[in-house]
Amino acid sequence: MGDDVEAVRVTAWVRGRVQGVGFRWWTRSKALELGLIGAATNLDDGRVEVVAEGPREACERLLGHLRGGATPGRVDSVVERWSSSGGTFTGFVER
């Protein structure tokens, strides 16, 4: 049960039409609603990298939003990697 409150980090690489469509702003608003910290960053190859830290359940809910079909633009795939919280973020930023 302790895993739910321990902070974790999920890094998700979102592929599709996700740049220039308000995707990072939308991701930030969902992350803040869930109490997560991190960043959403446009990558040179057209993907958006989402790094979120917080309770695992909240991170899983954010992944659900990213895959949920209600995002701005179009999400073709989401690849995720879990790790321990880095503790380097304050708030949630768009880059």
Contacts in CASP RR format, 6 or more apart in sequence:
PFRMAT RR
TARGET T0000
AUTHOR 0000-0000-0000
METHOD contacts of the structure
MODEL  1
MGDDVEAVRVTAWVRGRVQGVGFRWWTRSKALELGLIGAATNLDDGRVEV
VAEGPREACERLLGHLRGGATPGRVDSVVERWSSSGGTFTGFVER
3 56 0 8 1.000
4 55 0 8 1.000
4 56 0 8 1.000
4 57 0 8 1.000
5 55 0 8 1.000
6 55 0 8 1.000
6 56 0 8 1.000
7 53 0 8 1.000
7 54 0 8 1.000
7 55 0 8 1.000
7 85 0 8 1.000
7 87 0 8 1.000
8 53 0 8 1.000
8 54 0 8 1.000
8 55 0 8 1.000
8 56 0 8 1.000
8 59 0 8 1.000
8 82 0 8 1.000
8 83 0 8 1.000
8 84 0 8 1.000
8 85 0 8 1.000
9 51 0 8 1.000
9 52 0 8 1.000
9 53 0 8 1.000
9 54 0 8 1.000
9 59 0 8 1.000
9 82 0 8 1.000
9 83 0 8 1.000
9 84 0 8 1.000
9 85 0 8 1.000
9 86 0 8 1.000
10 50 0 8 1.000
10 51 0 8 1.000
10 52 0 8 1.000
10 53 0 8 1.000
10 59 0 8 1.000
10 60 0 8 1.000
10 62 0 8 1.000
10 63 0 8 1.000
10 80 0 8 1.000
10 81 0 8 1.000
10 82 0 8 1.000
10 83 0 8 1.000
11 49 0 8 1.000
11 50 0 8 1.000
11 51 0 8 1.000
11 80 0 8 1.000
11 81 0 8 1.000
11 83 0 8 1.000
12 49 0 8 1.000
12 50 0 8 1.000
12 51 0 8 1.000
12 52 0 8 1.000
12 63 0 8 1.000
12 66 0 8 1.000
12 78 0 8 1.000
12 79 0 8 1.000
12 80 0 8 1.000
12 81 0 8 1.000
13 43 0 8 1.000
13 47 0 8 1.000
13 48 0 8 1.000
13 49 0 8 1.000
13 50 0 8 1.000
13 78 0 8 1.000
13 79 0 8 1.000
13 80 0 8 1.000
14 23 0 8 1.000
14 47 0 8 1.000
14 48 0 8 1.000
14 49 0 8 1.000
14 50 0 8 1.000
14 66 0 8 1.000
14 75 0 8 1.000
14 77 0 8 1.000
14 78 0 8 1.000
15 46 0 8 1.000
15 47 0 8 1.000
15 75 0 8 1.000
15 76 0 8 1.000
15 77 0 8 1.000
15 78 0 8 1.000
15 79 0 8 1.000
16 46 0 8 1.000
16 47 0 8 1.000
16 73 0 8 1.000
16 74 0 8 1.000
16 75 0 8 1.000
16 76 0 8 1.000
16 77 0 8 1.000
17 73 0 8 1.000
17 74 0 8 1.000
18 46 0 8 1.000
18 47 0 8 1.000
18 48 0 8 1.000
18 71 0 8 1.000
18 72 0 8 1.000
18 73 0 8 1.000
18 74 0 8 1.000
18 75 0 8 1.000
19 42 0 8 1.000
19 46 0 8 1.000
19 48 0 8 1.000
21 72 0 8 1.000
21 73 0 8 1.000
22 72 0 8 1.000
22 73 0 8 1.000
23 40 0 8 1.000
23 48 0 8 1.000
23 71 0 8 1.000
23 72 0 8 1.000
23 73 0 8 1.000
24 40 0 8 1.000
24 41 0 8 1.000
24 42 0 8 1.000
24 48 0 8 1.000
24 94 0 8 1.000
24 95 0 8 1.000
25 94 0 8 1.000
26 71 0 8 1.000
26 72 0 8 1.000
27 40 0 8 1.000
27 48 0 8 1.000
27 50 0 8 1.000
27 62 0 8 1.000
27 65 0 8 1.000
27 66 0 8 1.000
27 71 0 8 1.000
28 40 0 8 1.000
28 92 0 8 1.000
28 93 0 8 1.000
28 94 0 8 1.000
30 62 0 8 1.000
30 65 0 8 1.000
31 37 0 8 1.000
31 38 0 8 1.000
31 40 0 8 1.000
31 50 0 8 1.000
31 52 0 8 1.000
31 62 0 8 1.000
31 92 0 8 1.000
32 91 0 8 1.000
32 92 0 8 1.000
34 58 0 8 1.000
34 61 0 8 1.000
34 62 0 8 1.000
35 54 0 8 1.000
35 58 0 8 1.000
36 52 0 8 1.000
36 53 0 8 1.000
36 54 0 8 1.000
36 58 0 8 1.000
36 59 0 8 1.000
36 62 0 8 1.000
36 92 0 8 1.000
37 52 0 8 1.000
37 53 0 8 1.000
37 54 0 8 1.000
37 89 0 8 1.000
37 90 0 8 1.000
37 91 0 8 1.000
37 92 0 8 1.000
38 51 0 8 1.000
38 52 0 8 1.000
38 53 0 8 1.000
38 89 0 8 1.000
38 91 0 8 1.000
38 92 0 8 1.000
38 93 0 8 1.000
39 49 0 8 1.000
39 50 0 8 1.000
39 51 0 8 1.000
39 89 0 8 1.000
39 92 0 8 1.000
39 93 0 8 1.000
39 94 0 8 1.000
39 95 0 8 1.000
40 48 0 8 1.000
40 49 0 8 1.000
40 50 0 8 1.000
40 51 0 8 1.000
40 92 0 8 1.000
40 93 0 8 1.000
40 94 0 8 1.000
40 95 0 8 1.000
41 48 0 8 1.000
41 49 0 8 1.000
41 50 0 8 1.000
41 51 0 8 1.000
41 94 0 8 1.000
41 95 0 8 1.000
42 48 0 8 1.000
42 95 0 8 1.000
43 49 0 8 1.000
50 62 0 8 1.000
50 66 0 8 1.000
51 89 0 8 1.000
52 58 0 8 1.000
52 59 0 8 1.000
52 62 0 8 1.000
52 92 0 8 1.000
53 59 0 8 1.000
53 85 0 8 1.000
53 86 0 8 1.000
53 87 0 8 1.000
53 89 0 8 1.000
54 85 0 8 1.000
63 78 0 8 1.000
63 80 0 8 1.000
65 71 0 8 1.000
66 75 0 8 1.000
66 78 0 8 1.000
67 75 0 8 1.000
67 78 0 8 1.000
68 75 0 8 1.000
69 75 0 8 1.000
END
